[in-house]
Amino acid sequence: MRIIRSITEMREFRYALSGSVGIVPTMGCLHNGHMALVRQSMSENTITITSLFVNPTQFGPREDFDKYPRDEQSDIKRLEQSGVDAVFIPSSSEMYPDGFDSWVDVSGITHVLEGACRPGHFRGVATVCSKLFNIINPTRAYFGQKDAQQVLVIKKMVSDLSMNIEIVVVPTVREDDGLAMSSRNVYLNPSERRAASVLYKALLKAQRMYSSGERDAKAIIPAMTAIIQSEPLIRIDYVAVSDNAGLKDIEFLRSPALVSMAVFIGKTRLIDNIILSNSDVDTQAI
Ligand code: AMP
């Protein structure tokens, strides 16, 4: 596996390749959720490149950039064992040299949910993904459904800016108790970790209500909220039901609907979501 740290070397590596190229952008501290994206890319492309970059521009001034978990050596080992072809690990100054002053700003859908709680977050995400796409020129790019709004923002950017890249969305990988895997889960102490299992229970409650015909967000959101609030260690940032395209709040659920949440457990902010759609009602065993 090639370990590449400079944009120039990444470009040279890329342009010597033939066949399809999949990119899996990550901030490292890899877990099985990331590895599901890697595996899917490897099964669909000739070459797979993973990036490890804790992108400073997507963190707010009071967020956890400095203490975001980093473990480059074990990430490299894990990627090497999985058979990835190259890993791109640029420094902050390689990606954002002095004088950097150009941004990719997707409007509309970035002003709600995560965008409302984390101003500037999606500008950082769209900018770094644009740079990665320009540097690597991938055939396909892999993103997790765990970050549902990020998926929509990247798809919108790719469509609006006519980028010739297929965006592939991979289902959320969960721990045994349903907690979505996340690099930030390492922040949780044992009692916080136990409390975190209510998040998925709340999502399953929404799914059960939907399956039994409930379509009123004013019934679903309070039922989820009650489950989450049964854990005193958790503070809700938002629980929302939105259309899974423009992310507008919806009162009555149409298919597909995005049910999403953000919570604080201690100082740790976690997000999760589920998509409710008519086809799931027929096929999912709940
Ligand atoms: P991150 O390193 O947190 O920026 O995540 C990198 C990519 O992995 C993003 O596309 C995430 O949506 C995806 N990802 C993170 N956690 C999971 C998970 N539990 N299941 C599936 N994909 C995930």
py3Dmol code that shows the C-alpha trace and the ligand (Angstrom):
import py3Dmol

protein = """\
ATOM      1  CA  MET A   1       0.000   0.000   0.000  1.00  0.00           C
ATOM      2  CA  ARG A   2       1.344   3.396  -0.985  1.00  0.00           C
ATOM      3  CA  ILE A   3       1.387   6.018   1.773  1.00  0.00           C
ATOM      4  CA  ILE A   4       1.152   9.429   0.160  1.00  0.00           C
ATOM      5  CA  ARG A   5       1.377  12.751   1.949  1.00  0.00           C
ATOM      6  CA  SER A   6       1.742  15.338  -0.807  1.00  0.00           C
ATOM      7  CA  ILE A   7      -0.753  16.493  -3.418  1.00  0.00           C
ATOM      8  CA  THR A   8       1.878  16.258  -6.148  1.00  0.00           C
ATOM      9  CA  GLU A   9       2.680  12.637  -5.352  1.00  0.00           C
ATOM     10  CA  MET A  10      -1.033  11.796  -5.076  1.00  0.00           C
ATOM     11  CA  ARG A  11      -1.619  13.231  -8.561  1.00  0.00           C
ATOM     12  CA  GLU A  12       1.338  11.317 -10.010  1.00  0.00           C
ATOM     13  CA  PHE A  13       0.055   8.080  -8.471  1.00  0.00           C
ATOM     14  CA  ARG A  14      -3.469   8.742  -9.763  1.00  0.00           C
ATOM     15  CA  TYR A  15      -2.548   9.522 -13.324  1.00  0.00           C
ATOM     16  CA  ALA A  16      -0.469   6.377 -13.683  1.00  0.00           C
ATOM     17  CA  LEU A  17      -3.595   4.299 -12.922  1.00  0.00           C
ATOM     18  CA  SER A  18      -6.013   2.757 -15.339  1.00  0.00           C
ATOM     19  CA  GLY A  19      -9.452   1.419 -14.475  1.00  0.00           C
ATOM     20  CA  SER A  20     -11.911   2.784 -11.954  1.00  0.00           C
ATOM     21  CA  VAL A  21     -10.835   4.544  -8.765  1.00  0.00           C
ATOM     22  CA  GLY A  22     -12.852   4.622  -5.545  1.00  0.00           C
ATOM     23  CA  ILE A  23     -12.088   7.128  -2.823  1.00  0.00           C
ATOM     24  CA  VAL A  24     -13.106   6.763   0.811  1.00  0.00           C
ATOM     25  CA  PRO A  25     -12.633  10.101   2.574  1.00  0.00           C
ATOM     26  CA  THR A  26     -12.228   9.746   6.367  1.00  0.00           C
ATOM     27  CA  MET A  27     -10.899  11.593   9.364  1.00  0.00           C
ATOM     28  CA  GLY A  28      -9.121   8.443  10.526  1.00  0.00           C
ATOM     29  CA  CYS A  29      -9.364   6.553  13.815  1.00  0.00           C
ATOM     30  CA  LEU A  30     -10.907   3.881  11.651  1.00  0.00           C
ATOM     31  CA  HIS A  31     -13.653   1.555  12.844  1.00  0.00           C
ATOM     32  CA  ASN A  32     -15.830  -1.077  11.167  1.00  0.00           C
ATOM     33  CA  GLY A  33     -18.129   1.625   9.749  1.00  0.00           C
ATOM     34  CA  HIS A  34     -15.246   3.134   7.777  1.00  0.00           C
ATOM     35  CA  MET A  35     -14.104  -0.345   6.758  1.00  0.00           C
ATOM     36  CA  ALA A  36     -17.550  -1.123   5.283  1.00  0.00           C
ATOM     37  CA  LEU A  37     -17.024   1.828   2.921  1.00  0.00           C
ATOM     38  CA  VAL A  38     -13.536   0.568   2.098  1.00  0.00           C
ATOM     39  CA  ARG A  39     -14.801  -2.940   1.373  1.00  0.00           C
ATOM     40  CA  GLN A  40     -17.580  -1.666  -0.851  1.00  0.00           C
ATOM     41  CA  SER A  41     -15.163   0.517  -2.789  1.00  0.00           C
ATOM     42  CA  MET A  42     -12.774  -2.407  -3.227  1.00  0.00           C
ATOM     43  CA  SER A  43     -15.576  -4.578  -4.564  1.00  0.00           C
ATOM     44  CA  GLU A  44     -16.664  -1.941  -7.102  1.00  0.00           C
ATOM     45  CA  ASN A  45     -13.394  -0.394  -8.310  1.00  0.00           C
ATOM     46  CA  THR A  46     -10.024  -1.409  -9.712  1.00  0.00           C
ATOM     47  CA  ILE A  47      -8.218   0.801  -7.211  1.00  0.00           C
ATOM     48  CA  THR A  48      -9.262   2.093  -3.778  1.00  0.00           C
ATOM     49  CA  ILE A  49      -7.708   5.119  -2.119  1.00  0.00           C
ATOM     50  CA  THR A  50      -8.568   6.103   1.461  1.00  0.00           C
ATOM     51  CA  SER A  51      -7.806   9.528   2.843  1.00  0.00           C
ATOM     52  CA  LEU A  52      -7.009  10.210   6.495  1.00  0.00           C
ATOM     53  CA  PHE A  53      -7.382  13.912   7.239  1.00  0.00           C
ATOM     54  CA  VAL A  54      -8.859  15.557  10.314  1.00  0.00           C
ATOM     55  CA  ASN A  55     -10.199  18.533   8.426  1.00  0.00           C
ATOM     56  CA  PRO A  56      -9.832  21.650  10.598  1.00  0.00           C
ATOM     57  CA  THR A  57     -12.255  23.747   8.547  1.00  0.00           C
ATOM     58  CA  GLN A  58     -15.266  21.610   9.391  1.00  0.00           C
ATOM     59  CA  PHE A  59     -14.867  22.090  13.145  1.00  0.00           C
ATOM     60  CA  GLY A  60     -16.316  25.112  14.922  1.00  0.00           C
ATOM     61  CA  PRO A  61     -14.117  27.152  17.294  1.00  0.00           C
ATOM     62  CA  ARG A  62     -15.622  25.463  20.359  1.00  0.00           C
ATOM     63  CA  GLU A  63     -15.616  21.962  18.888  1.00  0.00           C
ATOM     64  CA  ASP A  64     -13.281  19.026  19.426  1.00  0.00           C
ATOM     65  CA  PHE A  65     -10.679  19.494  16.649  1.00  0.00           C
ATOM     66  CA  ASP A  66      -7.706  19.405  19.049  1.00  0.00           C
ATOM     67  CA  LYS A  67      -8.824  16.340  20.917  1.00  0.00           C
ATOM     68  CA  TYR A  68     -10.404  14.485  17.964  1.00  0.00           C
ATOM     69  CA  PRO A  69      -8.994  10.916  18.218  1.00  0.00           C
ATOM     70  CA  ARG A  70      -6.052  10.219  15.937  1.00  0.00           C
ATOM     71  CA  ASP A  71      -4.236   6.903  15.482  1.00  0.00           C
ATOM     72  CA  GLU A  72      -2.370   7.037  12.199  1.00  0.00           C
ATOM     73  CA  GLN A  73      -0.207   3.980  12.747  1.00  0.00           C
ATOM     74  CA  SER A  74      -3.083   1.653  13.499  1.00  0.00           C
ATOM     75  CA  ASP A  75      -5.161   3.157  10.651  1.00  0.00           C
ATOM     76  CA  ILE A  76      -2.330   2.463   8.197  1.00  0.00           C
ATOM     77  CA  LYS A  77      -2.003  -1.111   9.470  1.00  0.00           C
ATOM     78  CA  ARG A  78      -5.731  -1.713   9.170  1.00  0.00           C
ATOM     79  CA  LEU A  79      -5.902  -0.319   5.630  1.00  0.00           C
ATOM     80  CA  GLU A  80      -2.858  -2.295   4.577  1.00  0.00           C
ATOM     81  CA  GLN A  81      -4.391  -5.523   5.918  1.00  0.00           C
ATOM     82  CA  SER A  82      -7.632  -4.809   4.070  1.00  0.00           C
ATOM     83  CA  GLY A  83      -5.800  -4.524   0.742  1.00  0.00           C
ATOM     84  CA  VAL A  84      -6.355  -0.807   0.033  1.00  0.00           C
ATOM     85  CA  ASP A  85      -4.041   0.429  -2.738  1.00  0.00           C
ATOM     86  CA  ALA A  86      -3.085   3.824  -1.334  1.00  0.00           C
ATOM     87  CA  VAL A  87      -3.698   6.042   1.645  1.00  0.00           C
ATOM     88  CA  PHE A  88      -3.553   9.816   1.309  1.00  0.00           C
ATOM     89  CA  ILE A  89      -2.509  11.559   4.530  1.00  0.00           C
ATOM     90  CA  PRO A  90      -1.974  15.256   3.810  1.00  0.00           C
ATOM     91  CA  SER A  91      -1.016  17.732   6.517  1.00  0.00           C
ATOM     92  CA  SER A  92      -3.216  20.749   7.253  1.00  0.00           C
ATOM     93  CA  SER A  93      -0.692  23.036   5.570  1.00  0.00           C
ATOM     94  CA  GLU A  94      -0.655  20.819   2.471  1.00  0.00           C
ATOM     95  CA  MET A  95      -4.439  21.180   2.152  1.00  0.00           C
ATOM     96  CA  TYR A  96      -4.714  24.750   3.435  1.00  0.00           C
ATOM     97  CA  PRO A  97      -1.470  26.617   2.731  1.00  0.00           C
ATOM     98  CA  ASP A  98      -1.040  30.199   3.948  1.00  0.00           C
ATOM     99  CA  GLY A  99      -3.314  32.480   1.991  1.00  0.00           C
ATOM    100  CA  PHE A 100      -5.914  29.791   1.271  1.00  0.00           C
ATOM    101  CA  ASP A 101      -9.085  31.725   0.514  1.00  0.00           C
ATOM    102  CA  SER A 102     -11.492  29.706  -1.638  1.00  0.00           C
ATOM    103  CA  TRP A 103     -14.547  27.922  -0.309  1.00  0.00           C
ATOM    104  CA  VAL A 104     -17.308  25.686  -1.606  1.00  0.00           C
ATOM    105  CA  ASP A 105     -20.587  26.758  -0.076  1.00  0.00           C
ATOM    106  CA  VAL A 106     -23.700  24.672  -0.743  1.00  0.00           C
ATOM    107  CA  SER A 107     -26.743  26.748   0.268  1.00  0.00           C
ATOM    108  CA  GLY A 108     -30.228  25.701   1.330  1.00  0.00           C
ATOM    109  CA  ILE A 109     -29.886  22.234   2.799  1.00  0.00           C
ATOM    110  CA  THR A 110     -26.844  23.295   4.837  1.00  0.00           C
ATOM    111  CA  HIS A 111     -28.885  25.759   6.918  1.00  0.00           C
ATOM    112  CA  VAL A 112     -30.898  23.159   8.830  1.00  0.00           C
ATOM    113  CA  LEU A 113     -30.180  20.274  11.239  1.00  0.00           C
ATOM    114  CA  GLU A 114     -26.381  19.860  11.548  1.00  0.00           C
ATOM    115  CA  GLY A 115     -25.818  23.044   9.567  1.00  0.00           C
ATOM    116  CA  ALA A 116     -27.950  25.081  11.990  1.00  0.00           C
ATOM    117  CA  CYS A 117     -26.175  23.621  15.040  1.00  0.00           C
ATOM    118  CA  ARG A 118     -22.676  23.736  13.515  1.00  0.00           C
ATOM    119  CA  PRO A 119     -22.344  26.919  11.428  1.00  0.00           C
ATOM    120  CA  GLY A 120     -19.640  26.590   8.776  1.00  0.00           C
ATOM    121  CA  HIS A 121     -19.406  22.804   9.174  1.00  0.00           C
ATOM    122  CA  PHE A 122     -20.666  21.940   5.701  1.00  0.00           C
ATOM    123  CA  ARG A 123     -18.589  24.668   4.063  1.00  0.00           C
ATOM    124  CA  GLY A 124     -15.548  22.869   5.477  1.00  0.00           C
ATOM    125  CA  VAL A 125     -16.863  19.462   4.388  1.00  0.00           C
ATOM    126  CA  ALA A 126     -17.748  20.597   0.844  1.00  0.00           C
ATOM    127  CA  THR A 127     -14.431  22.387   0.447  1.00  0.00           C
ATOM    128  CA  VAL A 128     -12.278  19.485   1.589  1.00  0.00           C
ATOM    129  CA  CYS A 129     -14.257  16.965  -0.479  1.00  0.00           C
ATOM    130  CA  SER A 130     -13.925  19.197  -3.554  1.00  0.00           C
ATOM    131  CA  LYS A 131     -10.196  19.335  -3.008  1.00  0.00           C
ATOM    132  CA  LEU A 132      -9.963  15.560  -2.580  1.00  0.00           C
ATOM    133  CA  PHE A 133     -12.057  15.036  -5.697  1.00  0.00           C
ATOM    134  CA  ASN A 134      -9.871  17.467  -7.689  1.00  0.00           C
ATOM    135  CA  ILE A 135      -6.652  15.877  -6.459  1.00  0.00           C
ATOM    136  CA  ILE A 136      -7.697  12.242  -6.914  1.00  0.00           C
ATOM    137  CA  ASN A 137     -10.264  12.457  -9.719  1.00  0.00           C
ATOM    138  CA  PRO A 138     -12.129   9.373  -8.494  1.00  0.00           C
ATOM    139  CA  THR A 139     -14.710   7.413 -10.435  1.00  0.00           C
ATOM    140  CA  ARG A 140     -16.727   6.873  -7.256  1.00  0.00           C
ATOM    141  CA  ALA A 141     -16.679   8.325  -3.742  1.00  0.00           C
ATOM    142  CA  TYR A 142     -18.040   6.442  -0.724  1.00  0.00           C
ATOM    143  CA  PHE A 143     -19.954   8.050   2.134  1.00  0.00           C
ATOM    144  CA  GLY A 144     -21.835   6.625   5.121  1.00  0.00           C
ATOM    145  CA  GLN A 145     -25.578   7.012   5.682  1.00  0.00           C
ATOM    146  CA  LYS A 146     -24.605   7.713   9.310  1.00  0.00           C
ATOM    147  CA  ASP A 147     -23.931  11.296   8.175  1.00  0.00           C
ATOM    148  CA  ALA A 148     -27.178  11.634   6.229  1.00  0.00           C
ATOM    149  CA  GLN A 149     -27.034  15.379   5.694  1.00  0.00           C
ATOM    150  CA  GLN A 150     -23.409  15.172   4.555  1.00  0.00           C
ATOM    151  CA  VAL A 151     -24.482  12.680   1.885  1.00  0.00           C
ATOM    152  CA  LEU A 152     -27.135  15.092   0.588  1.00  0.00           C
ATOM    153  CA  VAL A 153     -24.746  18.058   0.644  1.00  0.00           C
ATOM    154  CA  ILE A 154     -22.079  16.153  -1.287  1.00  0.00           C
ATOM    155  CA  LYS A 155     -24.623  14.855  -3.812  1.00  0.00           C
ATOM    156  CA  LYS A 156     -25.943  18.396  -4.310  1.00  0.00           C
ATOM    157  CA  MET A 157     -22.440  19.791  -4.737  1.00  0.00           C
ATOM    158  CA  VAL A 158     -21.497  17.094  -7.243  1.00  0.00           C
ATOM    159  CA  SER A 159     -24.675  17.716  -9.208  1.00  0.00           C
ATOM    160  CA  ASP A 160     -24.622  21.545  -9.045  1.00  0.00           C
ATOM    161  CA  LEU A 161     -20.935  21.778  -9.958  1.00  0.00           C
ATOM    162  CA  SER A 162     -21.150  19.072 -12.657  1.00  0.00           C
ATOM    163  CA  MET A 163     -18.519  16.879 -11.038  1.00  0.00           C
ATOM    164  CA  ASN A 164     -18.199  13.591 -12.875  1.00  0.00           C
ATOM    165  CA  ILE A 165     -18.241  11.371  -9.770  1.00  0.00           C
ATOM    166  CA  GLU A 166     -20.678   8.736  -8.595  1.00  0.00           C
ATOM    167  CA  ILE A 167     -21.553   9.144  -4.917  1.00  0.00           C
ATOM    168  CA  VAL A 168     -22.146   5.767  -3.259  1.00  0.00           C
ATOM    169  CA  VAL A 169     -23.960   5.649   0.082  1.00  0.00           C
ATOM    170  CA  VAL A 170     -23.200   2.800   2.495  1.00  0.00           C
ATOM    171  CA  PRO A 171     -25.628   1.777   5.290  1.00  0.00           C
ATOM    172  CA  THR A 172     -24.783   2.661   8.893  1.00  0.00           C
ATOM    173  CA  VAL A 173     -22.738   0.025  10.708  1.00  0.00           C
ATOM    174  CA  ARG A 174     -23.811  -0.440  14.318  1.00  0.00           C
ATOM    175  CA  GLU A 175     -22.497  -1.983  17.540  1.00  0.00           C
ATOM    176  CA  ASP A 176     -24.383  -4.972  18.976  1.00  0.00           C
ATOM    177  CA  ASP A 177     -26.706  -2.729  20.993  1.00  0.00           C
ATOM    178  CA  GLY A 178     -27.465  -0.601  17.923  1.00  0.00           C
ATOM    179  CA  LEU A 179     -25.201   2.369  18.671  1.00  0.00           C
ATOM    180  CA  ALA A 180     -23.881   3.707  15.368  1.00  0.00           C
ATOM    181  CA  MET A 181     -20.122   3.258  15.160  1.00  0.00           C
ATOM    182  CA  SER A 182     -18.322   6.579  15.410  1.00  0.00           C
ATOM    183  CA  SER A 183     -14.776   7.699  16.115  1.00  0.00           C
ATOM    184  CA  ARG A 184     -16.282   9.896  18.840  1.00  0.00           C
ATOM    185  CA  ASN A 185     -17.639   6.863  20.749  1.00  0.00           C
ATOM    186  CA  VAL A 186     -14.179   6.538  22.359  1.00  0.00           C
ATOM    187  CA  TYR A 187     -14.979   9.698  24.345  1.00  0.00           C
ATOM    188  CA  LEU A 188     -17.815   7.925  26.193  1.00  0.00           C
ATOM    189  CA  ASN A 189     -17.150   6.594  29.695  1.00  0.00           C
ATOM    190  CA  PRO A 190     -18.802   3.243  30.568  1.00  0.00           C
ATOM    191  CA  SER A 191     -22.032   4.741  31.938  1.00  0.00           C
ATOM    192  CA  GLU A 192     -22.313   7.153  29.000  1.00  0.00           C
ATOM    193  CA  ARG A 193     -21.704   4.267  26.622  1.00  0.00           C
ATOM    194  CA  ARG A 194     -24.530   2.282  28.259  1.00  0.00           C
ATOM    195  CA  ALA A 195     -26.845   5.309  28.064  1.00  0.00           C
ATOM    196  CA  ALA A 196     -26.050   5.777  24.360  1.00  0.00           C
ATOM    197  CA  SER A 197     -27.972   2.626  23.449  1.00  0.00           C
ATOM    198  CA  VAL A 198     -31.279   4.545  23.785  1.00  0.00           C
ATOM    199  CA  LEU A 199     -30.534   6.444  20.576  1.00  0.00           C
ATOM    200  CA  TYR A 200     -31.104   3.416  18.389  1.00  0.00           C
ATOM    201  CA  LYS A 201     -34.074   2.376  20.554  1.00  0.00           C
ATOM    202  CA  ALA A 202     -35.644   5.748  19.774  1.00  0.00           C
ATOM    203  CA  LEU A 203     -35.024   5.280  16.041  1.00  0.00           C
ATOM    204  CA  LEU A 204     -36.534   1.797  16.179  1.00  0.00           C
ATOM    205  CA  LYS A 205     -39.563   3.220  17.962  1.00  0.00           C
ATOM    206  CA  ALA A 206     -40.034   5.640  15.051  1.00  0.00           C
ATOM    207  CA  GLN A 207     -39.701   2.758  12.633  1.00  0.00           C
ATOM    208  CA  ARG A 208     -42.270   0.677  14.527  1.00  0.00           C
ATOM    209  CA  MET A 209     -44.732   3.563  14.669  1.00  0.00           C
ATOM    210  CA  TYR A 210     -44.273   4.155  10.948  1.00  0.00           C
ATOM    211  CA  SER A 211     -44.791   0.466  10.209  1.00  0.00           C
ATOM    212  CA  SER A 212     -48.041   0.475  12.098  1.00  0.00           C
ATOM    213  CA  GLY A 213     -49.288   3.388  10.028  1.00  0.00           C
ATOM    214  CA  GLU A 214     -48.344   6.459  12.079  1.00  0.00           C
ATOM    215  CA  ARG A 215     -47.491   9.372   9.786  1.00  0.00           C
ATOM    216  CA  ASP A 216     -47.744  12.331  12.161  1.00  0.00           C
ATOM    217  CA  ALA A 217     -44.364  13.790  13.150  1.00  0.00           C
ATOM    218  CA  LYS A 218     -46.066  15.321  16.204  1.00  0.00           C
ATOM    219  CA  ALA A 219     -46.656  11.787  17.480  1.00  0.00           C
ATOM    220  CA  ILE A 220     -43.322  10.279  16.436  1.00  0.00           C
ATOM    221  CA  ILE A 221     -40.973  12.993  17.736  1.00  0.00           C
ATOM    222  CA  PRO A 222     -42.371  13.057  21.313  1.00  0.00           C
ATOM    223  CA  ALA A 223     -42.285   9.248  21.502  1.00  0.00           C
ATOM    224  CA  MET A 224     -38.614   9.276  20.502  1.00  0.00           C
ATOM    225  CA  THR A 225     -37.863  12.173  22.825  1.00  0.00           C
ATOM    226  CA  ALA A 226     -39.358  10.314  25.789  1.00  0.00           C
ATOM    227  CA  ILE A 227     -37.114   7.307  25.144  1.00  0.00           C
ATOM    228  CA  ILE A 228     -33.998   9.451  24.886  1.00  0.00           C
ATOM    229  CA  GLN A 229     -34.926  11.498  27.943  1.00  0.00           C
ATOM    230  CA  SER A 230     -35.296   8.330  30.000  1.00  0.00           C
ATOM    231  CA  GLU A 231     -31.488   8.569  30.188  1.00  0.00           C
ATOM    232  CA  PRO A 232     -30.531  11.484  32.437  1.00  0.00           C
ATOM    233  CA  LEU A 233     -26.981  11.545  31.014  1.00  0.00           C
ATOM    234  CA  ILE A 234     -28.300  12.599  27.590  1.00  0.00           C
ATOM    235  CA  ARG A 235     -29.269  16.090  26.446  1.00  0.00           C
ATOM    236  CA  ILE A 236     -31.098  16.396  23.130  1.00  0.00           C
ATOM    237  CA  ASP A 237     -29.792  18.892  20.568  1.00  0.00           C
ATOM    238  CA  TYR A 238     -32.541  18.049  18.081  1.00  0.00           C
ATOM    239  CA  VAL A 239     -34.859  15.260  16.993  1.00  0.00           C
ATOM    240  CA  ALA A 240     -36.305  15.941  13.562  1.00  0.00           C
ATOM    241  CA  VAL A 241     -38.379  14.427  10.819  1.00  0.00           C
ATOM    242  CA  SER A 242     -37.504  15.830   7.400  1.00  0.00           C
ATOM    243  CA  ASP A 243     -38.037  15.032   3.757  1.00  0.00           C
ATOM    244  CA  ASN A 244     -34.952  13.158   2.610  1.00  0.00           C
ATOM    245  CA  ALA A 245     -34.133  15.519  -0.244  1.00  0.00           C
ATOM    246  CA  GLY A 246     -34.536  19.178   0.710  1.00  0.00           C
ATOM    247  CA  LEU A 247     -34.438  18.390   4.445  1.00  0.00           C
ATOM    248  CA  LYS A 248     -37.515  20.471   5.155  1.00  0.00           C
ATOM    249  CA  ASP A 249     -39.283  19.677   8.440  1.00  0.00           C
ATOM    250  CA  ILE A 250     -42.379  17.674   7.650  1.00  0.00           C
ATOM    251  CA  GLU A 251     -45.523  17.326   9.714  1.00  0.00           C
ATOM    252  CA  PHE A 252     -46.855  14.299   7.882  1.00  0.00           C
ATOM    253  CA  LEU A 253     -44.384  11.671   6.776  1.00  0.00           C
ATOM    254  CA  ARG A 254     -44.033  10.993   3.118  1.00  0.00           C
ATOM    255  CA  SER A 255     -41.763   8.274   1.849  1.00  0.00           C
ATOM    256  CA  PRO A 256     -38.819   8.498   2.168  1.00  0.00           C
ATOM    257  CA  ALA A 257     -38.546  10.481   5.404  1.00  0.00           C
ATOM    258  CA  LEU A 258     -35.346  11.127   7.313  1.00  0.00           C
ATOM    259  CA  VAL A 259     -35.636  10.778  11.070  1.00  0.00           C
ATOM    260  CA  SER A 260     -32.497  12.267  12.581  1.00  0.00           C
ATOM    261  CA  MET A 261     -31.139  13.296  15.921  1.00  0.00           C
ATOM    262  CA  ALA A 262     -28.185  14.913  17.604  1.00  0.00           C
ATOM    263  CA  VAL A 263     -27.553  14.565  21.321  1.00  0.00           C
ATOM    264  CA  PHE A 264     -24.936  15.421  23.885  1.00  0.00           C
ATOM    265  CA  ILE A 265     -23.809  12.686  26.228  1.00  0.00           C
ATOM    266  CA  GLY A 266     -21.594  14.557  28.631  1.00  0.00           C
ATOM    267  CA  LYS A 267     -19.451  16.650  26.323  1.00  0.00           C
ATOM    268  CA  THR A 268     -19.712  14.179  23.430  1.00  0.00           C
ATOM    269  CA  ARG A 269     -22.038  15.081  20.582  1.00  0.00           C
ATOM    270  CA  LEU A 270     -23.434  12.091  18.666  1.00  0.00           C
ATOM    271  CA  ILE A 271     -25.719  11.960  15.628  1.00  0.00           C
ATOM    272  CA  ASP A 272     -27.774   9.157  14.170  1.00  0.00           C
ATOM    273  CA  ASN A 273     -30.637   8.694  11.739  1.00  0.00           C
ATOM    274  CA  ILE A 274     -32.909   6.271   9.996  1.00  0.00           C
ATOM    275  CA  ILE A 275     -34.810   6.538   6.735  1.00  0.00           C
ATOM    276  CA  LEU A 276     -38.452   5.533   6.783  1.00  0.00           C
ATOM    277  CA  SER A 277     -39.846   4.459   3.481  1.00  0.00           C
ATOM    278  CA  ASN A 278     -42.835   2.480   2.325  1.00  0.00           C
ATOM    279  CA  SER A 279     -40.708  -0.304   0.868  1.00  0.00           C
ATOM    280  CA  ASP A 280     -39.072  -0.835   4.289  1.00  0.00           C
ATOM    281  CA  VAL A 281     -42.440  -1.364   5.879  1.00  0.00           C
ATOM    282  CA  ASP A 282     -42.958  -4.354   3.626  1.00  0.00           C
ATOM    283  CA  THR A 283     -39.495  -5.818   3.915  1.00  0.00           C
ATOM    284  CA  GLN A 284     -37.988  -5.028   7.313  1.00  0.00           C
ATOM    285  CA  ALA A 285     -38.386  -7.357  10.243  1.00  0.00           C
ATOM    286  CA  ILE A 286     -38.649  -5.002  13.195  1.00  0.00           C
TER     287      ILE A 286
END
"""
ligand_1 = """\
23
AMP
P -15.490 10.328 9.491
O -14.131 9.752 9.651
O -16.298 10.316 10.758
O -15.501 11.651 8.779
O -16.275 9.329 8.529
C -15.780 9.026 7.254
C -16.856 8.332 6.472
O -17.266 7.155 7.153
C -18.121 9.212 6.316
O -18.642 9.042 5.016
C -19.041 8.640 7.351
O -20.418 8.824 7.056
C -18.673 7.167 7.306
N -19.054 6.511 8.563
C -18.747 6.902 9.808
N -19.333 6.087 10.717
C -20.012 5.160 10.004
C -20.837 4.039 10.361
N -21.068 3.710 11.620
N -21.388 3.334 9.362
C -21.173 3.659 8.058
N -20.410 4.686 7.670
C -19.847 5.439 8.622
"""
view = py3Dmol.view(width=600, height=400)
view.addModel(protein, "pdb")
view.setStyle({"model": 0}, {"cartoon": {"style": "trace"}})
view.addModel(ligand_1, "xyz")
view.setStyle({"model": 1}, {"stick": {}})
view.zoomTo()
view.show()
